[in-house]
């Protein structure tokens, strides 16, 4: 009887211990499930935008408004204005950011560093027979649109920003540049959009790209972006560089060169360069920048008009081409082909994401039931060695028996014919 009581107590203690282990794991498992269902990375994303309104950068010394933008602004962010004065954010309160002048940038000298390095690269490529000219574009915030022409600031699944991207494509093709314009959608427009568009950017880079551009429109007052292009309404462009990525120096050099070329050829078209907290996926390439083409208050036609002009900087800087070849026309059929291709790839990517999430949730379910990682590994090992192997073994075992019988019968026939069985 004493032994029975001891055994019962041991069973009770073991059962309680198992339950306690499972309870202690519930917070971790709950967090994992939430992250998997929402598809969010387990980090705080910096590349945010204001939900309502905009941020104003105020010069702490003069009190003047330096810039307004829909980007969330953090201490340490910087802005190079149209006159090449570099400001740095020193404090943020609400939607007001205090900035201080850091330096006056010699943009021409900075741009020459990029141009010299790129020319050396082109010469090396020429010695190896050259390579195809390829530029890639995509849109992280897929719903961005222009109210006066599109009717709303946000249109799902693809807003007016894709038409601005298409204008960029056709303009570059005039110069003999092959443009890989992704029509993949990355909705919803939230803090994880850059994680979703990262898959698109990586795919574009794998296919080969001399430079890659994420094309957006800002959320700011109209006066921040209004301008004229050849006497007609246009939209100014802001270049964005992520200041938290290992390619920041190279991306900055590229942005300097783009602004310098635009300033010399299209004065006033570029409003400046914003250095935002985060990477904006620019860690994937040394020539990756983000363009904000106008705001939601500009017309899309104004944005397209500006892009068709501003984009001349890219063939000049990347390939030394300052004028389109005679008789060159845009390849609209190729643009439509890439649109269809990327839409189908986007669907396949979504299916793969769902399958991966289901598998991960299944593993979490097993972890809760087993109570520990050790038990989970043991369960998976049993599944691999017994359940799956048993199911497949039954099928192959039947086939093996059939094959063995056929081989034996075949040998008997050989013997009846007076021949020795074959080895």
JOVENSUL-V351758 format. One record per backbone hydrogen bond with DSSP energy under -0.5 kcal/mol. CO is the residue of the C=O (numbers start at 1). NH is the residue of the N-H. E is the energy in kcal/mol with one decimal. If there is no record, write none. Layout:
# JOVENSUL-V351758
co->[CO	CO]
nh->[NH	NH]
e->[E	E]
This chain:
# JOVENSUL-V351758
co->[1	2	3	4	5	6	7	8	9	10	11	12	13	14	15	16	17	18	19	20	21	22	23	25	26	27	28	29	30	31	32	33	34	35	35	41	43	46	48	55	56	56	57	57	58	59	64	64	67	69	70	74	77	78	79	79	80	81	84	84	85	85	86	86	87	88	89	91	93	95	96	97	98	98	99	100	103	103	105	106	107	108	109	110	111	112	113	114	115	116	117	118	119	120	121	122	123	124	125	125	126	132	133	134	134	135	136	137	138	140	141	142	143	144	145	146	146	146	147	153	159	160	160	161	162	163	164	165	166	167	168	169	170	172	172	173	174	177	178	178	179	180	180	188	190	192	192	193	194	195	196	196	197	198	199	200	201	202	203	205	211	212	213	213	214	214	216	218	221	222	222	225	227	229	232	234	236	237	237	238	239	240	241	241	245	247	248	249	250	251	252	253	254	255	256	257	258	259	260	261	262	266	269	269	271	272	273	274	274	275	276	278	279	281	282	285	287	289	290	291	291	292	292	294	295	296	299	300	301	302	302	303	304	305	306	306	307	309	310	311	311	312	313	314	315	315	315	316	320	325	330	331	332	333	334	335	336	337	338	339	340	341	342	343	344	345	346	347	348	349	350	351	352	353	354	355	356	357	358	359	360	361	362	363	364	365	366	367	372	373	374	375	376	377	378	379	380	381	382	382	383	384	386	387	388	389	390	391	392	393	394	395	396	397	398	399	400	401	402	403	404	405	406	407	408	409	410	411	412	413	414	415]
nh->[5	6	7	8	9	10	11	12	13	14	15	16	17	18	19	20	21	22	23	24	25	26	26	29	30	31	32	33	34	35	36	37	38	39	40	43	45	48	72	69	58	97	66	67	99	63	59	66	57	55	50	77	89	275	81	87	273	84	86	105	81	87	102	103	79	100	76	98	96	56	93	58	90	91	60	88	86	105	107	110	111	112	113	114	115	116	117	118	119	120	121	122	123	124	125	126	127	128	128	130	129	134	178	210	211	180	213	182	215	142	144	159	155	161	147	149	150	151	151	145	162	163	164	165	166	167	168	169	170	171	172	173	174	175	177	176	325	179	135	180	181	137	182	190	193	195	196	197	198	199	199	200	201	202	203	204	205	206	207	208	136	289	138	215	216	291	293	296	224	225	226	236	234	232	229	227	294	271	272	292	274	290	243	276	248	251	252	253	254	255	256	257	258	259	260	261	262	263	264	265	266	269	237	271	82	239	80	241	276	78	243	244	282	284	285	288	212	214	240	216	293	238	294	218	298	147	303	304	305	235	306	307	308	309	309	310	311	312	313	314	315	316	317	318	319	320	321	320	322	328	332	335	336	337	338	339	340	341	342	343	344	345	346	347	348	349	350	351	352	353	354	355	356	357	358	359	360	361	362	363	364	365	366	367	368	369	370	371	376	377	378	379	380	381	382	383	384	385	386	387	388	389	390	391	392	393	394	395	396	397	398	399	400	401	402	403	404	405	406	407	408	409	410	411	412	413	414	415	416	417	419	418]
e->[-2.2	-2.2	-2.3	-2.5	-2.6	-2.3	-2.4	-2.5	-2.8	-2.7	-2.5	-2.5	-2.7	-2.4	-2.3	-2.8	-2.4	-2.0	-2.6	-2.7	-1.2	-0.6	-1.2	-2.6	-3.0	-2.2	-2.3	-2.5	-2.3	-2.5	-2.4	-2.7	-2.4	-1.4	-1.2	-1.2	-0.5	-2.8	-1.7	-2.1	-0.6	-2.9	-3.2	-1.0	-3.0	-2.7	-2.8	-0.6	-3.2	-3.1	-3.3	-2.1	-3.1	-2.9	-0.7	-2.8	-2.0	-2.1	-0.5	-2.6	-2.4	-0.6	-3.5	-1.2	-2.2	-2.3	-2.0	-2.4	-1.9	-2.3	-3.0	-3.2	-3.0	-1.3	-2.9	-2.3	-3.1	-0.6	-1.5	-1.9	-2.8	-1.7	-1.0	-1.0	-2.3	-2.7	-1.8	-2.6	-2.5	-1.9	-1.7	-2.4	-2.2	-1.9	-2.0	-2.3	-1.6	-0.7	-0.8	-3.9	-1.5	-0.6	-2.5	-3.1	-0.6	-2.6	-2.3	-2.9	-2.4	-1.3	-1.4	-3.3	-2.5	-2.1	-0.5	-0.7	-3.5	-0.6	-1.8	-2.2	-1.7	-1.0	-1.3	-2.1	-2.0	-1.9	-2.0	-2.0	-2.5	-2.2	-2.1	-2.3	-0.9	-1.7	-1.4	-1.8	-0.5	-0.6	-2.2	-0.5	-1.0	-2.0	-0.7	-1.7	-1.7	-0.6	-1.8	-2.8	-0.9	-0.6	-0.8	-0.7	-2.7	-2.6	-1.9	-2.3	-2.3	-2.3	-1.5	-1.3	-2.4	-1.4	-1.9	-0.7	-0.5	-2.2	-2.8	-0.9	-1.5	-1.9	-1.6	-3.6	-2.8	-1.5	-3.4	-1.4	-2.1	-2.1	-0.8	-2.9	-2.9	-1.9	-0.5	-1.6	-2.0	-3.1	-2.6	-2.0	-2.0	-2.5	-2.8	-2.0	-2.2	-2.6	-2.7	-2.2	-2.4	-2.9	-1.8	-1.9	-3.7	-2.0	-2.5	-0.6	-0.5	-2.4	-2.9	-2.7	-0.8	-1.5	-2.7	-2.4	-2.3	-1.3	-0.9	-0.5	-2.3	-1.7	-2.8	-3.2	-0.7	-2.4	-0.9	-2.9	-1.3	-2.1	-1.7	-2.8	-2.5	-1.0	-2.0	-2.4	-2.4	-0.9	-0.5	-3.4	-2.1	-1.6	-1.8	-1.5	-0.6	-1.2	-2.3	-2.9	-1.8	-0.6	-2.1	-0.9	-0.6	-1.9	-1.1	-1.6	-2.0	-2.0	-2.2	-1.9	-2.2	-2.3	-2.6	-1.9	-1.9	-2.0	-2.3	-1.7	-2.1	-2.5	-1.9	-2.0	-2.4	-2.1	-2.2	-2.5	-2.4	-2.1	-2.4	-2.3	-2.3	-2.6	-2.1	-1.9	-2.0	-2.4	-2.2	-2.3	-2.2	-2.0	-2.6	-2.2	-2.1	-2.7	-2.0	-2.5	-2.7	-2.2	-2.1	-2.5	-2.4	-2.8	-2.9	-1.2	-2.6	-0.5	-2.9	-2.0	-2.7	-3.0	-2.0	-1.3	-3.0	-2.9	-1.9	-1.8	-2.7	-2.5	-2.2	-2.4	-2.5	-2.7	-2.5	-2.2	-2.3	-3.0	-2.3	-1.8	-2.1	-2.1	-1.8	-2.1	-2.4	-1.6	-2.5	-1.8]
